[in-house]
């Protein structure tokens, strides 16, 4: 089981804060540092000092870290045209020496689109599917050849299909709860399938649907990595857990049901239950980015046991 740190900077974080957390995550031996791709805070927070762009952030971190993998959970297809996004991600992968992963989704938060003048089309899923075909097509086109695509929403004519990622195959993550189309696209395009904020039982059902979709496509089900995203709140004592839960505005008992909360032993046990259903990675949603002691506790007493 690999543990990855996942942050939500739209809730209020500077680049310097993210850099501090990313470097701490690298130093503590976590597998990856991921961030959300949002422009508007959610819930009862002011989001100050304001949003940071996901791929500009990751470009900076690519030059200021050396080992940890970097990615988005997930980039909204509504935010960017597929051609420029393929270039951006490829460039950041080159800048990092081949440590980038792309999580891509349809986009869902209507308010952040209207707040920043981003079109919010009704046919988001169809656009998302075309973006997957274009991005993977651009990256897989042999140097010296061209790539064309004639879709309903996007058309490319004789693209040189440059730049290329540093990695021969840059990992692509798709996630969500869709019962039919999402599993089909994961089976066709993804290296990893992620379920956010779901129970062990629900995750097991979703994983099996994707496994079946992969098999139906003639792909080995275990060719994909299966992962979960869960909020984390660990403490050496009950008082520490309560303090950390209060800092993020959450109830301890609810966190124990919906996330990874409690003592290190409790969290290790629950991670083990996800491992039993086939999860190979857990994205730990860290909501208090000022609490680096939390990361150290997880690294020394949870990560070392899974």
HUBELGI-V692622 format. One record per residue. N is the residue number from 1. RES is the residue in one letter. OMEGA is omega in degrees with one decimal (none if undefined). Layout:
[[N	RES	OMEGA] [N	RES	OMEGA]]
//
This chain:
[[1	X	177.3] [2	X	179.6] [3	X	-177.4] [4	X	179.2] [5	X	-178.2] [6	X	-174.8] [7	X	-180.0] [8	X	-172.1] [9	X	179.7] [10	X	179.2] [11	X	177.7] [12	X	179.5] [13	X	173.5] [14	X	173.7] [15	X	-179.0] [16	X	176.2] [17	X	179.5] [18	X	177.4] [19	X	179.0] [20	X	-179.5] [21	X	179.5] [22	X	178.9] [23	X	177.1] [24	X	178.8] [25	X	177.9] [26	X	-178.2] [27	X	-177.2] [28	X	172.8] [29	X	176.5] [30	X	-172.9] [31	X	-173.7] [32	X	171.6] [33	X	178.6] [34	X	175.6] [35	X	173.6] [36	X	176.7] [37	X	-179.5] [38	X	179.9] [39	X	-176.5] [40	X	178.4] [41	X	-179.6] [42	X	177.6] [43	X	-173.5] [44	X	175.7] [45	X	-178.9] [46	X	177.5] [47	X	-179.0] [48	X	10.4] [49	X	-179.5] [50	X	-173.3] [51	X	169.6] [52	X	-179.0] [53	X	-174.3] [54	X	-172.7] [55	X	170.5] [56	X	176.1] [57	X	-176.2] [58	X	175.2] [59	X	177.2] [60	X	-178.9] [61	X	178.7] [62	X	-178.2] [63	X	-174.6] [64	X	171.2] [65	X	-176.0] [66	X	-174.5] [67	X	-169.2] [68	X	177.7] [69	X	-171.3] [70	X	179.3] [71	X	-180.0] [72	X	176.1] [73	X	-9.9] [74	X	172.4] [75	X	178.9] [76	X	178.7] [77	X	179.3] [78	X	-174.0] [79	X	-169.4] [80	X	171.0] [81	X	-172.9] [82	X	179.6] [83	X	176.5] [84	X	178.0] [85	X	177.6] [86	X	177.6] [87	X	-178.9] [88	X	-176.9] [89	X	177.9] [90	X	-179.6] [91	X	179.6] [92	X	176.5] [93	X	176.3] [94	X	-178.6] [95	X	-177.6] [96	X	-175.1] [97	X	176.3] [98	X	-176.7] [99	X	-172.0] [100	X	173.7] [101	X	-178.0] [102	X	166.2] [103	X	-176.1] [104	X	178.6] [105	X	-173.7] [106	X	-165.6] [107	X	-173.7] [108	X	-170.4] [109	X	-172.6] [110	X	-174.3] [111	X	-179.2] [112	X	175.1] [113	X	-179.4] [114	X	-179.7] [115	X	-175.5] [116	X	173.4] [117	X	179.1] [118	X	178.5] [119	X	180.0] [120	X	-172.2] [121	X	178.7] [122	X	-175.9] [123	X	-175.3] [124	X	-174.8] [125	X	178.5] [126	X	176.8] [127	X	178.1] [128	X	-179.8] [129	X	177.5] [130	X	178.2] [131	X	178.4] [132	X	-179.9] [133	X	-177.1] [134	X	-176.7] [135	X	179.9] [136	X	178.0] [137	X	177.4] [138	X	-177.2] [139	X	-175.3] [140	X	178.4] [141	X	-177.6] [142	X	175.6] [143	X	-176.9] [144	X	175.6] [145	X	178.2] [146	X	-179.3] [147	X	175.1] [148	X	-179.8] [149	X	-178.6] [150	X	-179.5] [151	X	177.9] [152	X	-173.3] [153	X	-176.7] [154	X	175.7] [155	X	175.2] [156	X	-178.5] [157	X	174.4] [158	X	175.9] [159	X	174.6] [160	X	175.4] [161	X	177.1] [162	X	6.9] [163	X	176.9] [164	X	172.1] [165	X	174.0] [166	X	179.8] [167	X	176.6] [168	X	174.5] [169	X	178.2] [170	X	-175.2] [171	X	-179.6] [172	X	-178.8] [173	X	173.6] [174	X	179.9] [175	X	175.7] [176	X	-171.4] [177	X	179.8] [178	X	-173.2] [179	X	-172.6] [180	X	-173.4] [181	X	-179.4] [182	X	175.9] [183	X	179.5] [184	X	-179.9] [185	X	176.5] [186	X	179.9] [187	X	-177.0] [188	X	-168.5] [189	X	-164.1] [190	X	167.1] [191	X	-177.6] [192	X	174.9] [193	X	-174.0] [194	X	173.8] [195	X	-179.9] [196	X	166.9] [197	X	-179.1] [198	X	177.8] [199	X	175.8] [200	X	-175.6] [201	X	179.5] [202	X	178.3] [203	X	179.9] [204	X	179.0] [205	X	-178.9] [206	X	178.4] [207	X	-178.5] [208	X	177.5] [209	X	179.4] [210	X	176.6] [211	X	179.8] [212	X	178.6] [213	X	177.8] [214	X	179.2] [215	X	179.3] [216	X	179.6] [217	X	-179.0] [218	X	-179.1] [219	X	177.6] [220	X	-178.2] [221	X	-178.1] [222	X	174.3] [223	X	176.3] [224	X	167.2] [225	X	179.5] [226	X	-173.4] [227	X	176.6] [228	X	170.0] [229	X	-176.2] [230	X	175.0] [231	X	-176.3] [232	X	179.4] [233	X	-174.3] [234	X	176.9] [235	X	177.0] [236	X	179.0] [237	X	176.2] [238	X	179.6] [239	X	177.8] [240	X	178.4] [241	X	-179.7] [242	X	-179.7] [243	X	-178.4] [244	X	177.0] [245	X	179.0] [246	X	-178.3] [247	X	179.6] [248	X	175.7] [249	X	-177.5] [250	X	178.4] [251	X	-175.4] [252	X	-176.3] [253	X	176.4] [254	X	178.1] [255	X	179.8] [256	X	178.2] [257	X	-171.0] [258	X	-175.0] [259	X	177.9] [260	X	-175.3] [261	X	178.1] [262	X	178.8] [263	X	175.8] [264	X	-179.7] [265	X	178.2] [266	X	-177.6] [267	X	176.4] [268	X	-179.9] [269	X	-178.1] [270	X	175.4] [271	X	177.6] [272	X	178.0] [273	X	175.4] [274	X	177.9] [275	X	-178.4] [276	X	179.9] [277	X	173.6] [278	X	177.2] [279	X	179.1] [280	X	179.3] [281	X	171.0] [282	X	173.3] [283	X	-177.7] [284	X	179.3] [285	X	-179.3] [286	X	-174.0] [287	X	175.9] [288	X	-174.4] [289	X	177.8] [290	X	-173.4] [291	X	-179.8] [292	X	175.3] [293	X	176.8] [294	X	178.4] [295	X	-179.1] [296	X	177.9] [297	X	179.4] [298	X	-178.6] [299	X	-172.7] [300	X	-172.6] [301	X	176.1] [302	X	-176.6] [303	X	-177.9] [304	X	-175.1] [305	X	-177.3] [306	X	none]]
//
